[in-house]
Amino acid sequence: MTVKTIGLDLAKDVFQVHGISANGRVIFNKKVKRAKLLQFFESLPPCVVGMEACGSAHHWGRELRKLGHDVRLMPASYVKPYVKRGKTDAVDAEAICEAVRRPTMRFVELKTEDQQAILTIHRTRDLVVRQRTQVVNMIRSILREFGHVLPTGVEAVLAFAKRHLDGDLPDMPELANGILGTLCHQLMGLNTRVVGYTKMIEQHAMMNADARRLMRIPGIGPITASAIIATIGDAKQFRTGRDLAAWLGLTPLNKSSGGKERLGKITKKGDRYIRKLLIVGMTSRALMGKKHPERVDLWTAKILAGKPFRLATVAMANKAARIVWAMLTKQQDYRQPST
């Protein structure tokens, strides 16, 4: 009997594979070691291989596609309803095999090595930015304990760190100033790394035609454009712009029942990093619109005038996601909305 569908539960060293025939009969459900996984799949005829979109899934997906298999990645949350009683690798592999056969299942597009390489820069930069924020907050808290208050913003703390390292020390005990000097030195190093990673992302964004096109949208810079291109890949995997906005968690949560429509807050599902970048970019655009109303389009001015500020920025991010989809799928340049 020939295997037609396989559910592959990924792990660090031992993988679980669940194979069934065309009529759903179980052919095998066994463990395969990492070193022998490709050898195992080489011995099988081309078939559908389902996996959860998790760590190393894109790597194994590319390797299995080279062997002729039809690899399909699924969000782990969409596989969970098919898990039966208990939680074992065998049960998970069976659930993956069942989920990949569903006609309404939504799949994740395989990323290329270049996409993942660019995303490593984004993830590393995001990590260093969070570390810089932690050090900034620590420096502020130490200074506040001794009655010194710095202006808001990272730049003010960076300026203080430079003065401190140059010998301009605040009126504090020598021990506290020593610890503060260590933190200032650490902050300057983290900031240098942030600047370096930012330049790398900007260079990669300028080399990509789609990223350059997206940067013409107000509120979207090279970091956001690069992250969108590297994460989404082919935008045609989404049927409409709303599907992309929903994938980013920018659409309202629907809790309708009994013929009554109830829309709540945004779902906040999907890619948190891109959603954050879009909302931050639209916040900057909204602040500019409040200071210079003559520079914004009519739709943005109407949103800012008729909605609370945070609600307006989320609505702008939603619209920006739909514009991104239209520009990538139709290969068109940005046109400012008239209404």
C-alpha positions in Angstrom: 0.0 0.0 0.0 1.4 3.4 -1.1 1.7 6.3 1.4 0.0 9.5 0.2 0.0 11.8 3.2 2.5 12.2 6.0 2.3 14.2 9.2 5.8 15.2 10.4 6.2 16.3 14.0 9.5 18.2 14.2 11.9 18.0 17.1 15.6 18.5 17.9 16.8 15.0 17.4 14.0 12.5 17.1 11.1 13.1 14.7 7.7 11.4 14.6 6.3 10.5 11.1 2.7 9.4 10.6 1.9 8.1 7.1 -1.5 7.1 5.6 -2.7 5.8 2.3 -5.2 7.5 -0.1 -8.2 6.0 1.7 -6.9 7.1 5.2 -5.5 3.8 6.4 -2.5 4.1 8.7 0.7 2.7 7.1 3.2 3.7 9.7 3.6 6.0 12.8 7.2 5.8 14.0 10.2 7.7 15.2 13.0 8.7 12.8 16.3 10.2 14.0 17.4 13.6 12.6 20.4 12.2 10.8 18.3 9.6 8.9 15.3 11.8 8.2 16.2 12.7 4.6 17.2 9.1 3.9 13.8 8.0 5.1 12.0 10.4 2.8 14.2 9.5 -0.2 12.8 6.0 0.0 9.2 7.2 -0.2 7.3 8.2 -3.4 6.3 11.9 -3.7 3.6 12.6 -1.2 2.0 15.4 0.8 4.0 16.2 3.9 2.4 18.4 6.6 4.3 20.2 9.3 3.6 22.8 11.9 5.2 26.2 11.0 7.7 26.3 13.9 11.5 26.4 14.4 13.4 24.7 11.5 10.2 24.0 9.6 11.2 26.1 6.6 14.6 24.4 6.5 13.1 20.9 6.4 10.4 22.1 4.0 13.0 23.2 1.5 15.0 19.9 1.9 11.9 17.8 1.4 10.7 19.8 -1.6 14.1 19.0 -3.3 13.1 15.4 -2.9 9.9 16.0 -4.8 7.5 16.0 -1.9 4.6 18.5 -1.6 5.4 20.2 1.7 2.7 22.2 3.5 3.2 24.2 6.6 0.4 25.0 9.0 0.1 27.3 12.0 0.3 25.3 15.2 -2.9 26.8 16.5 -4.8 25.4 13.5 -3.5 21.9 14.2 -4.3 21.8 17.9 -8.1 21.1 17.4 -7.2 17.8 15.7 -5.2 16.5 18.7 -6.9 13.6 20.4 -6.7 12.8 24.1 -3.3 13.0 25.5 -0.1 14.7 24.3 2.6 12.6 22.7 4.7 12.9 19.6 2.7 10.1 17.9 -0.6 11.9 18.6 0.8 15.2 17.4 2.0 13.6 14.1 -1.4 12.0 13.6 -3.1 15.4 14.2 -0.8 17.1 11.7 -1.6 14.3 9.1 -5.3 14.9 9.7 -5.1 18.7 9.6 -3.2 18.8 6.3 -5.9 16.9 4.5 -8.7 19.5 5.4 -9.9 21.4 2.3 -10.3 24.6 4.3 -6.9 24.5 6.0 -4.7 27.6 5.7 -1.0 27.1 4.9 2.1 29.1 5.5 4.4 29.8 2.5 7.9 28.4 2.7 10.5 31.0 3.2 13.7 31.1 1.1 17.1 31.1 2.7 17.5 34.8 1.7 14.3 35.7 3.4 15.3 34.0 6.6 18.8 35.6 6.4 17.2 39.1 6.3 14.9 38.2 9.1 17.8 37.2 11.3 19.0 40.8 11.1 15.6 42.1 12.1 15.3 39.7 15.0 18.8 40.5 16.2 18.2 44.3 15.9 14.9 43.9 17.8 16.6 42.0 20.6 19.4 44.7 20.9 16.8 47.5 20.9 15.0 45.8 23.8 18.3 45.3 25.6 19.1 49.0 25.1 15.7 50.0 26.5 16.4 47.9 29.6 19.8 49.6 30.2 18.2 53.0 29.6 15.6 52.3 32.2 18.2 51.1 34.6 20.3 54.2 34.2 17.2 56.4 34.8 16.2 54.5 37.9 19.7 54.8 39.4 19.9 58.5 38.8 16.4 59.0 40.1 17.4 57.3 43.4 19.9 60.1 43.9 17.6 63.0 42.8 18.8 63.3 39.2 16.0 63.2 36.5 16.8 63.0 32.8 14.5 64.3 30.0 12.4 61.6 28.2 13.8 59.8 25.2 16.8 57.6 24.4 18.8 60.5 23.0 18.8 62.2 26.4 20.2 59.1 28.1 22.8 58.6 25.4 23.9 62.2 25.8 24.3 61.7 29.5 26.2 58.5 28.9 28.7 60.3 26.7 29.2 63.0 29.3 29.6 60.4 32.1 32.3 58.5 30.1 34.1 61.8 29.4 34.4 62.4 33.2 31.4 64.7 33.8 30.1 62.7 36.8 26.9 63.5 38.8 26.9 64.2 42.5 26.6 60.6 43.7 28.7 58.1 45.8 31.7 56.8 44.0 30.4 53.2 44.1 27.1 54.2 42.4 29.1 56.3 39.8 31.2 53.3 39.1 28.2 51.1 38.4 26.7 53.9 36.3 29.8 54.1 34.2 29.6 50.4 33.5 26.0 50.8 32.3 26.9 53.8 30.2 29.6 51.9 28.5 27.2 49.0 27.8 24.6 51.5 26.5 27.0 53.0 24.0 27.9 49.6 22.7 24.3 48.5 22.3 23.5 51.8 20.5 26.4 51.2 18.1 25.0 47.8 17.3 21.5 49.1 16.7 22.9 51.7 14.3 24.9 49.0 12.5 22.0 46.6 12.1 19.7 49.5 10.9 22.2 50.4 8.2 22.3 46.8 7.1 18.5 46.6 6.8 18.4 49.9 4.9 21.0 48.6 2.4 19.0 45.4 1.8 15.8 47.4 1.4 17.3 49.7 -1.2 18.4 46.6 -3.2 14.9 45.2 -3.4 12.4 46.8 -5.9 9.3 45.9 -4.0 10.8 47.3 -0.8 11.6 50.6 -2.5 8.1 50.7 -3.8 6.6 50.2 -0.3 8.8 52.9 1.1 6.8 55.4 -0.8 3.8 54.8 1.5 3.7 57.5 4.2 4.7 55.9 7.5 6.6 53.0 6.1 10.4 53.2 6.1 13.1 50.8 5.1 12.8 48.7 8.3 9.1 48.1 7.9 9.4 47.5 4.1 12.2 45.1 4.5 10.4 43.1 7.2 7.2 42.9 5.1 9.0 41.6 2.0 11.1 39.1 4.0 8.1 37.8 6.0 5.3 37.8 3.4 7.2 36.7 0.3 4.6 36.3 -2.4 1.6 38.5 -1.4 -0.6 36.6 -3.8 -0.9 33.9 -1.2 -3.6 36.2 0.3 -6.8 36.5 -1.7 -7.5 40.1 -0.7 -5.9 43.0 1.2 -8.2 42.3 4.1 -6.8 38.8 4.4 -3.3 40.3 4.8 -4.6 42.7 7.4 -6.3 39.9 9.2 -3.1 37.8 9.1 -1.4 40.7 10.8 -4.0 40.9 13.5 -5.2 44.3 12.5 -8.9 43.4 11.9 -11.6 43.6 14.7 -12.4 40.4 16.6 -15.9 39.2 15.5 -18.1 37.8 18.2 -21.4 37.9 16.3 -24.2 35.6 17.3 -28.0 35.3 16.8 -27.9 37.7 13.8 -26.3 40.5 15.9 -22.9 41.7 14.8 -20.5 42.4 17.6 -17.0 43.7 16.6 -14.4 44.1 19.4 -10.8 45.1 19.5 -8.3 43.9 16.9 -7.4 40.2 17.1 -3.6 40.8 17.6 -3.0 37.4 15.8 -0.3 36.7 13.3 3.1 38.5 13.0 3.5 40.7 16.0 6.7 42.3 14.7 5.2 43.7 11.5 2.1 44.8 13.3 4.2 46.8 15.7 6.2 48.4 12.9 3.1 49.4 11.0 1.3 50.9 14.1 4.5 52.7 15.2 4.9 54.1 11.6 1.3 55.2 11.4 1.6 56.8 14.9 4.5 58.9 13.6 2.4 59.8 10.5 -0.6 60.7 12.7 1.5 63.0 14.9 2.9 64.7 11.8 -0.7 65.1 10.6 -1.8 66.8 13.8 1.2 69.3 13.6 0.9 69.8 9.8 -2.7 69.1 8.6 -1.9 70.4 5.2 0.5 67.6 4.5 -1.9 64.7 5.0 -4.5 63.3 2.6 -8.2 63.8 3.1 -8.9 60.2 4.4 -6.2 60.5 7.1 -7.4 63.9 8.2 -11.0 62.6 8.4 -9.8 59.6 10.5 -7.8 61.7 12.9 -10.7 64.1 13.3 -13.4 61.5 13.9 -11.7 58.9 16.1 -9.6 58.7 19.2 -5.9 58.9 18.5 -4.9 55.2 19.1 -8.0 53.9 17.3 -7.1 56.2 14.3 -3.5 54.8 14.2 -4.7 51.2 14.2 -7.2 52.0 11.4 -4.4 53.7 9.4 -2.2 50.5 9.9 -5.1 48.4 8.7 -5.4 50.5 5.6 -1.7 50.5 5.1 -1.6 46.7 5.1 -4.3 46.6 2.4 -2.4 49.1 0.3 0.8 47.0 0.7 -1.1 44.0 -0.6 -2.5 45.9 -3.6 1.0 47.3 -4.5 2.7 43.9 -4.2 0.1 41.9 -6.1 -0.5 44.4 -8.9 3.1 45.8 -9.0 1.8 49.3 -8.9 3.2 52.5 -7.3 1.6 54.2 -4.3 -1.2 56.6 -5.1 -2.4 58.9 -2.3 -6.1 58.1 -1.4 -8.5 60.9 -2.3 -11.3 59.8 0.1 
